Amino acid sequence: MFLAWNEMRRNKIKFGLIIGVLIMISYLLFLLSGLANGLMNMNREAIDIWKADAIVLNKDANQTVAQSSVNTDDINGKFDKSEGLKQTAVIATDGKLKENATVFGIDAKGFLMPKLEDGKLFKKNNEVVADHTLKTKGFKIGDELSLSNSDEKLKIVGFSESSKFNASPVLFTNDETISKLNPMFKEDKINALVVKDKNWKDAQLNKDLEVIEIEDFVTKLPGYQAQNLTLTFMIVFLFAISAMVIGIFLYIITLQKRNLFGVLKAQGLTNGFLAKSVMSQTIIIALIGTLIGFGLTVLTGAFLPEAVPIKFDYLTMSIYGIVLILVAILGSLFSVLSIRKVEPLKVIG
């Protein structure tokens, strides 16, 4: 470590360039991690709030709530705890702002209702609680919303914590209101039944219905898997690029020091000692680059607007940081192998 650190101090520019590249790679890696987490969160925020075990849908709905229709008589009393969900899509405007939104018809005091952030719960028909996203976009309590596909007017009476569904902000209201917006919703019809029951697999339902574990339901949301896989592949490629960049830089530096290694070997230093020196340099470089990249990412996150779908999971970022350091060490193995091939007599002579 002593030899590695002192060499880095004497060659600040050379090793500074390597650290700079690692900073950019780790910075991009952490930002992508936050973006991936944010995009996934946009799709499943409302679902995570339910803390449910499963969801009951019509088998012909292709696991899509909007396309599902369930008769309440077929599911009543089948589970320990459950709540019906009605959903319809709207385009809402207050006269100035316009936004695509999803309307949920739910019980205001049930577990499908997120925590209230401001205002009050809906009590009358045509009252809605809007999710926090609409508040950040300029909508206010008391706003009267006009809808593109209905003559009904909806009044915002409160805002909930952020609870988007499939990347769309949600308006929460009662069954009567959503029935006005979509005539298909009769008293005995719902889109889905959200279930809280550890033994949900034991329920006996008719052949037209299916019970889906909540995580399986989330992965089948439109665009969810495509976004997740795309960003995951980008992160994997960044790890591979990092290993290649570190490996190439250290290999070139090692080749430039062949004469020095030859002299050191002639003085009695072993391959193992020199290999540890190179590995120590790699660890120092990777650690400094990763920590600075981590710090820049957190700093960037503090200045990003709420409209940017980014959410940092510090545990995941820490794991990625550790993996990045390990990948850098792996990339330095080429340099370690080249040290073993240095023959003092040939190099000095």
C-alpha positions as CSV (number, residue, x, y, z in Angstrom):
1,M,0.0,0.0,0.0
2,F,2.9,2.4,0.8
3,L,4.5,1.8,-2.6
4,A,1.1,2.1,-4.4
5,W,0.1,5.4,-2.6
6,N,3.5,7.1,-3.1
7,E,3.6,6.2,-6.8
8,M,0.1,7.7,-7.2
9,R,1.3,10.9,-5.4
10,R,4.2,11.3,-7.8
11,N,2.0,10.7,-10.9
12,K,-1.1,12.7,-10.0
13,I,-2.1,13.5,-13.6
14,K,-1.7,9.9,-14.9
15,F,-3.7,8.4,-12.0
16,G,-6.0,11.4,-11.9
17,L,-7.2,10.6,-15.4
18,I,-8.1,7.0,-14.4
19,I,-10.0,8.3,-11.3
20,G,-11.8,10.9,-13.5
21,V,-13.0,8.1,-15.9
22,L,-14.2,6.1,-12.9
23,I,-16.0,9.1,-11.5
24,M,-17.9,9.5,-14.7
25,I,-18.7,5.8,-14.9
26,S,-19.9,5.6,-11.3
27,Y,-21.8,8.8,-11.6
28,L,-23.7,7.5,-14.7
29,L,-24.2,4.1,-13.0
30,F,-25.7,5.6,-9.9
31,L,-28.0,8.0,-11.9
32,L,-29.2,5.1,-14.0
33,S,-29.9,3.1,-10.8
34,G,-32.0,6.0,-9.5
35,L,-33.7,6.4,-12.9
36,A,-34.5,2.7,-13.1
37,N,-35.9,2.8,-9.5
38,G,-37.9,5.9,-10.2
39,L,-39.5,4.5,-13.4
40,M,-40.4,1.3,-11.6
41,N,-41.8,3.3,-8.7
42,M,-44.0,5.3,-11.1
43,N,-45.7,2.2,-12.3
44,R,-46.3,0.6,-8.9
45,E,-46.6,3.4,-6.3
46,A,-50.3,2.9,-5.8
47,I,-50.0,-0.9,-5.7
48,D,-47.3,-0.8,-3.0
49,I,-49.5,1.3,-0.8
50,W,-52.1,-1.5,-0.8
51,K,-49.7,-3.9,0.9
52,A,-51.8,-6.6,-0.7
53,D,-51.1,-10.3,-1.3
54,A,-53.1,-10.9,-4.5
55,I,-55.6,-9.5,-6.9
56,V,-58.6,-11.1,-8.5
57,L,-59.2,-10.4,-12.2
58,N,-61.2,-11.8,-15.1
59,K,-59.2,-14.5,-17.0
60,D,-59.9,-12.9,-20.3
61,A,-58.5,-9.5,-19.2
62,N,-54.8,-10.5,-19.8
63,Q,-54.0,-9.4,-16.2
64,T,-55.1,-5.8,-17.0
65,V,-57.4,-4.1,-14.5
66,A,-59.0,-1.7,-17.0
67,Q,-60.1,-4.7,-19.2
68,S,-61.3,-6.8,-16.4
69,S,-64.9,-7.2,-15.1
70,V,-65.7,-9.1,-12.0
71,N,-69.2,-9.9,-10.5
72,T,-69.2,-9.2,-6.8
73,D,-71.5,-12.1,-6.2
74,D,-68.7,-14.5,-7.4
75,I,-66.1,-13.2,-4.8
76,N,-68.0,-12.2,-1.7
77,G,-66.8,-14.0,1.4
78,K,-64.0,-15.8,-0.4
79,F,-61.1,-14.0,1.4
80,D,-60.3,-12.8,4.9
81,K,-59.9,-9.2,3.8
82,S,-60.5,-7.7,0.4
83,E,-61.7,-4.5,-1.3
84,G,-63.2,-3.9,-4.7
85,L,-61.5,-1.6,-7.2
86,K,-63.0,0.3,-10.1
87,Q,-60.8,2.0,-12.6
88,T,-61.3,4.3,-15.6
89,A,-59.0,6.6,-17.6
90,V,-59.7,10.3,-18.1
91,I,-58.2,13.5,-19.4
92,A,-58.8,16.1,-16.7
93,T,-58.4,19.9,-17.1
94,D,-59.0,22.9,-14.7
95,G,-59.2,25.3,-17.7
96,K,-55.5,25.9,-17.8
97,L,-53.7,22.6,-17.0
98,K,-54.5,19.3,-18.7
99,E,-53.4,15.9,-17.5
100,N,-54.0,12.2,-18.3
101,A,-55.2,10.6,-15.1
102,T,-56.6,7.3,-13.7
103,V,-59.7,7.4,-11.6
104,F,-60.0,4.8,-8.8
105,G,-63.4,4.1,-7.3
106,I,-62.7,2.9,-3.8
107,D,-63.8,3.0,-0.2
108,A,-62.4,6.2,1.4
109,K,-61.6,4.4,4.7
110,G,-60.2,1.2,3.1
111,F,-56.7,0.0,2.6
112,L,-56.7,1.1,-1.1
113,M,-56.8,4.7,0.0
114,P,-53.3,6.3,0.5
115,K,-52.4,8.6,3.3
116,L,-53.9,12.1,3.0
117,E,-51.2,14.8,2.5
118,D,-53.5,17.9,2.4
119,G,-57.2,18.7,2.5
120,K,-59.9,16.1,3.3
121,L,-61.2,12.8,2.1
122,F,-64.0,12.7,-0.5
123,K,-67.5,12.3,1.1
124,K,-69.9,13.5,-1.5
125,N,-70.4,12.5,-5.1
126,N,-68.0,14.1,-7.6
127,E,-65.4,14.9,-5.0
128,V,-61.9,13.5,-5.6
129,V,-58.6,13.2,-3.8
130,A,-55.8,13.7,-6.2
131,D,-52.4,12.2,-5.8
132,H,-49.4,14.4,-5.0
133,T,-48.2,14.4,-8.6
134,L,-51.0,16.6,-9.7
135,K,-50.2,19.1,-6.9
136,T,-46.7,19.5,-8.1
137,K,-48.1,20.2,-11.6
138,G,-50.1,23.1,-10.4
139,F,-53.5,21.7,-9.5
140,K,-55.0,23.0,-6.3
141,I,-57.7,22.1,-3.7
142,G,-61.0,23.5,-4.9
143,D,-60.2,23.1,-8.6
144,E,-63.1,21.9,-10.6
145,L,-62.0,19.4,-13.3
146,S,-63.7,19.0,-16.6
147,L,-63.3,15.6,-18.4
148,S,-62.9,14.9,-22.1
149,N,-65.1,11.8,-22.0
150,S,-67.8,12.9,-19.7
151,D,-70.0,15.9,-18.8
152,E,-69.4,15.4,-15.1
153,K,-67.3,17.9,-13.1
154,L,-64.9,16.6,-10.4
155,K,-63.9,18.8,-7.5
156,I,-60.5,18.3,-5.8
157,V,-61.0,18.2,-2.0
158,G,-57.6,16.9,-1.0
159,F,-54.2,15.5,-2.1
160,S,-52.7,12.1,-1.1
161,E,-49.1,11.0,-0.9
162,S,-47.6,10.2,-4.3
163,S,-49.5,7.2,-5.6
164,K,-49.2,6.8,-9.4
165,F,-50.5,3.7,-11.2
166,N,-48.8,2.6,-14.3
167,A,-47.0,6.0,-14.5
168,S,-50.4,7.9,-14.4
169,P,-51.5,10.1,-11.5
170,V,-54.6,8.8,-9.7
171,L,-57.9,10.5,-8.7
172,F,-59.6,8.7,-5.8
173,T,-63.4,8.9,-5.5
174,N,-66.4,6.8,-4.5
175,D,-68.3,4.2,-6.4
176,E,-71.2,6.5,-7.3
177,T,-68.9,9.0,-9.0
178,I,-67.0,6.5,-11.1
179,S,-70.2,4.9,-12.1
180,K,-71.2,8.3,-13.6
181,L,-68.0,8.5,-15.5
182,N,-68.2,4.9,-16.9
183,P,-71.7,3.4,-17.4
184,M,-70.4,-0.1,-17.4
185,F,-69.9,0.1,-13.6
186,K,-73.1,-1.3,-12.1
187,E,-73.5,-1.9,-8.4
188,D,-72.5,-5.6,-8.8
189,K,-69.6,-5.0,-11.1
190,I,-66.0,-4.1,-10.3
191,N,-62.7,-4.2,-12.3
192,A,-60.8,-6.2,-9.7
193,L,-60.7,-7.4,-6.1
194,V,-57.6,-6.6,-4.1
195,V,-56.9,-9.3,-1.5
196,K,-55.1,-9.3,1.9
197,D,-55.1,-13.0,2.8
198,K,-52.0,-15.2,3.3
199,N,-54.1,-18.2,2.2
200,W,-55.4,-16.6,-1.0
201,K,-54.3,-19.7,-3.0
202,D,-56.9,-21.8,-1.2
203,A,-59.9,-19.7,-2.5
204,Q,-62.2,-21.6,-4.8
205,L,-63.4,-19.3,-7.6
206,N,-65.3,-19.9,-10.8
207,K,-63.5,-20.7,-14.0
208,D,-63.9,-17.2,-15.4
209,L,-61.7,-15.6,-12.6
210,E,-58.0,-15.9,-11.7
211,V,-56.1,-14.9,-8.5
212,I,-52.7,-13.4,-9.2
213,E,-49.9,-12.8,-6.7
214,I,-49.4,-9.0,-6.4
215,E,-45.7,-9.1,-7.6
216,D,-46.7,-11.1,-10.7
217,F,-49.4,-8.6,-11.4
218,V,-46.9,-5.7,-11.1
219,T,-44.4,-7.3,-13.6
220,K,-47.2,-7.7,-16.2
221,L,-48.0,-4.0,-16.1
222,P,-47.6,-2.4,-19.6
223,G,-44.0,-1.3,-20.1
224,Y,-42.8,-2.3,-16.7
225,Q,-40.6,-5.2,-17.7
226,A,-39.3,-3.5,-20.9
227,Q,-38.2,-0.4,-18.9
228,N,-36.6,-2.5,-16.1
229,L,-34.7,-4.9,-18.5
230,T,-33.5,-2.0,-20.7
231,L,-32.0,-0.1,-17.7
232,T,-30.7,-3.3,-16.1
233,F,-28.8,-4.2,-19.3
234,M,-27.3,-0.7,-19.4
235,I,-26.1,-1.0,-15.9
236,V,-24.5,-4.4,-16.6
237,F,-22.8,-3.0,-19.7
238,L,-21.4,-0.1,-17.6
239,F,-19.9,-2.7,-15.2
240,A,-18.3,-4.4,-18.1
241,I,-17.0,-1.1,-19.6
242,S,-15.6,-0.2,-16.2
243,A,-13.6,-3.4,-16.0
244,M,-12.3,-2.9,-19.5
245,V,-11.3,0.7,-18.9
246,I,-9.5,0.1,-15.6
247,G,-7.9,-3.0,-17.1
248,I,-6.6,-1.2,-20.1
249,F,-5.3,1.9,-18.2
250,L,-3.5,-0.2,-15.6
251,Y,-2.1,-2.6,-18.2
252,I,-0.6,0.3,-20.1
253,I,0.9,1.8,-16.9
254,T,2.3,-1.6,-16.0
255,L,4.0,-1.9,-19.5
256,Q,5.5,1.5,-19.0
257,K,7.0,0.3,-15.7
258,R,8.5,-2.9,-16.9
259,N,12.1,-1.6,-16.3
260,L,11.2,-0.5,-12.8
261,F,9.6,-3.8,-12.0
262,G,12.7,-5.5,-13.4
263,V,15.0,-3.5,-11.0
264,L,12.7,-4.2,-8.1
265,K,12.7,-7.9,-8.8
266,A,16.5,-7.8,-9.1
267,Q,16.6,-6.3,-5.6
268,G,14.6,-9.2,-4.2
269,L,11.0,-8.0,-4.4
270,T,8.6,-10.9,-5.2
271,N,5.9,-11.1,-7.8
272,G,3.4,-11.3,-5.0
273,F,4.6,-8.0,-3.5
274,L,4.4,-6.2,-6.8
275,A,1.0,-7.7,-7.5
276,K,-0.2,-6.5,-4.2
277,S,1.0,-3.0,-5.1
278,V,-0.9,-3.0,-8.3
279,M,-4.0,-4.3,-6.6
280,S,-3.7,-1.7,-3.9
281,Q,-3.5,1.1,-6.5
282,T,-6.7,-0.4,-8.1
283,I,-8.5,-0.4,-4.8
284,I,-7.5,3.2,-4.0
285,I,-8.5,4.4,-7.5
286,A,-11.8,2.5,-7.5
287,L,-12.7,3.7,-4.0
288,I,-11.9,7.3,-4.7
289,G,-13.7,7.3,-8.0
290,T,-16.8,5.5,-6.6
291,L,-17.1,7.7,-3.5
292,I,-16.8,11.0,-5.6
293,G,-19.3,9.6,-8.1
294,F,-21.7,8.7,-5.3
295,G,-21.4,12.2,-3.8
296,L,-22.0,13.9,-7.1
297,T,-25.1,11.7,-7.7
298,V,-26.6,12.6,-4.3
299,L,-25.8,16.3,-5.0
300,T,-27.4,16.1,-8.4
301,G,-30.5,14.5,-6.9
302,A,-31.0,17.5,-4.6
303,F,-31.3,19.8,-7.6
304,L,-33.4,17.7,-9.9
305,P,-37.1,18.8,-10.3
306,E,-39.9,16.5,-9.1
307,A,-40.9,15.9,-12.7
308,V,-37.8,13.8,-13.2
309,P,-38.7,10.2,-12.4
310,I,-35.7,9.4,-10.2
311,K,-35.6,7.8,-6.8
312,F,-32.4,6.8,-5.0
313,D,-32.2,3.5,-3.1
314,Y,-29.1,3.9,-1.1
315,L,-28.8,0.2,-0.3
316,T,-28.9,-0.6,-4.0
317,M,-26.4,2.2,-4.8
318,S,-24.0,0.9,-2.1
319,I,-24.2,-2.6,-3.6
320,Y,-23.5,-1.2,-7.0
321,G,-20.5,0.7,-5.6
322,I,-19.1,-2.4,-4.0
323,V,-19.6,-4.4,-7.3
324,L,-17.9,-1.6,-9.2
325,I,-14.8,-1.8,-7.0
326,L,-14.7,-5.6,-7.4
327,V,-15.1,-5.2,-11.1
328,A,-12.2,-2.8,-11.2
329,I,-10.1,-5.2,-9.2
330,L,-11.0,-7.9,-11.7
331,G,-9.9,-5.7,-14.6
332,S,-6.5,-5.2,-13.0
333,L,-5.7,-8.9,-13.1
334,F,-4.2,-8.5,-16.6
335,S,-1.6,-6.2,-15.1
336,V,-0.9,-8.6,-12.3
337,L,-0.3,-11.4,-14.9
338,S,2.0,-9.2,-16.9
339,I,4.2,-8.6,-13.9
340,R,4.9,-12.3,-13.5
341,K,6.3,-12.3,-17.1
342,V,8.9,-9.5,-16.4
343,E,12.4,-11.0,-16.3
344,P,15.0,-8.8,-14.5
345,L,18.0,-9.8,-16.6
346,K,16.2,-9.1,-20.0
347,V,14.7,-5.8,-18.8
348,I,17.8,-4.4,-17.2
349,G,20.2,-5.8,-19.9
